[in-house]
Amino acid sequence: MGKKSVTLGSEYDDATFEALRLALASLNATRAGTSWGVGGSQEIGTFEVVVGGSPLTVESETYIGLTITGEEELVDTVTALVREKLRSK
């Protein structure tokens, strides 16, 4: 199965960040690494998690948003969980 990226929302949307945190916790994700940087007017924070042996990259980038990238099935699962958690608020 191929890789997929989905932008979940704005990079400054606290509700989406919290929904993502809860979704990853429900999947027993473990953090594998983090990085942060600034380039001109853009700030990018990246962290890697592992869910069931599959890596997932989460990026928060100015003007781009909060994006997850990984195996298609995992990205679809996380996206659905995040949207479900946002609807239930």
C-alpha positions as CSV (number, residue, x, y, z in Angstrom):
1,M,0.0,0.0,0.0
2,G,1.2,3.5,-0.8
3,K,1.9,6.6,1.2
4,K,-0.6,9.3,1.7
5,S,-0.7,12.8,3.2
6,V,-3.8,14.6,4.6
7,T,-4.0,18.1,6.0
8,L,-6.2,17.9,9.0
9,G,-6.6,21.6,9.7
10,S,-4.8,24.9,10.4
11,E,-1.4,24.8,12.1
12,Y,-2.8,27.0,14.9
13,D,-6.0,25.0,15.6
14,D,-5.8,23.8,19.2
15,A,-9.0,21.6,18.8
16,T,-7.5,19.7,15.9
17,F,-4.2,19.2,17.7
18,E,-6.0,17.8,20.7
19,A,-8.2,15.6,18.6
20,L,-5.0,14.2,16.9
21,R,-3.4,13.7,20.3
22,L,-6.4,11.7,21.5
23,A,-6.6,9.7,18.2
24,L,-2.9,8.7,18.4
25,A,-3.3,7.8,22.1
26,S,-6.3,5.6,21.3
27,L,-4.1,3.8,18.8
28,N,-1.2,3.4,21.3
29,A,1.2,5.4,19.2
30,T,4.7,5.8,20.5
31,R,6.8,8.9,19.7
32,A,9.9,8.2,17.6
33,G,11.4,11.6,17.2
34,T,10.9,15.4,16.9
35,S,12.3,18.4,15.1
36,W,11.5,22.1,14.9
37,G,12.8,24.9,12.7
38,V,12.2,28.3,11.3
39,G,12.9,29.4,7.7
40,G,12.0,33.0,7.0
41,S,8.4,33.6,8.1
42,Q,7.7,29.9,8.2
43,E,7.9,27.6,11.3
44,I,7.8,23.9,11.0
45,G,7.5,21.3,13.7
46,T,7.7,17.6,12.9
47,F,7.2,14.6,15.0
48,E,7.3,10.9,14.1
49,V,5.2,8.3,15.8
50,V,4.8,4.5,15.3
51,V,1.4,2.9,15.3
52,G,1.4,-0.9,15.2
53,G,4.8,-1.0,13.6
54,S,3.9,1.7,10.9
55,P,5.6,5.1,11.0
56,L,3.4,8.3,10.8
57,T,4.9,11.8,10.3
58,V,3.0,14.7,11.8
59,E,4.0,18.2,10.5
60,S,2.7,21.6,11.6
61,E,3.8,24.2,9.1
62,T,3.0,27.9,8.8
63,Y,0.6,28.6,5.9
64,I,0.3,24.8,5.2
65,G,-1.4,23.4,8.3
66,L,-1.3,20.3,10.4
67,T,-0.5,17.4,8.1
68,I,-0.1,13.6,8.6
69,T,1.9,11.4,6.2
70,G,2.2,7.6,6.3
71,E,0.7,4.4,4.9
72,E,-2.6,5.0,3.3
73,E,-4.7,2.8,5.7
74,L,-3.1,4.3,8.8
75,V,-3.6,7.9,7.5
76,D,-7.2,7.1,6.7
77,T,-7.8,5.6,10.2
78,V,-6.2,8.6,12.0
79,T,-8.1,11.1,9.9
80,A,-11.4,9.4,10.6
81,L,-10.6,9.3,14.4
82,V,-9.7,13.0,14.4
83,R,-12.8,14.0,12.5
84,E,-15.0,11.9,14.8
85,K,-13.4,13.6,17.9
86,L,-13.9,17.0,16.4
87,R,-17.6,16.3,15.6
88,S,-18.2,15.1,19.2
89,K,-17.0,18.4,20.7
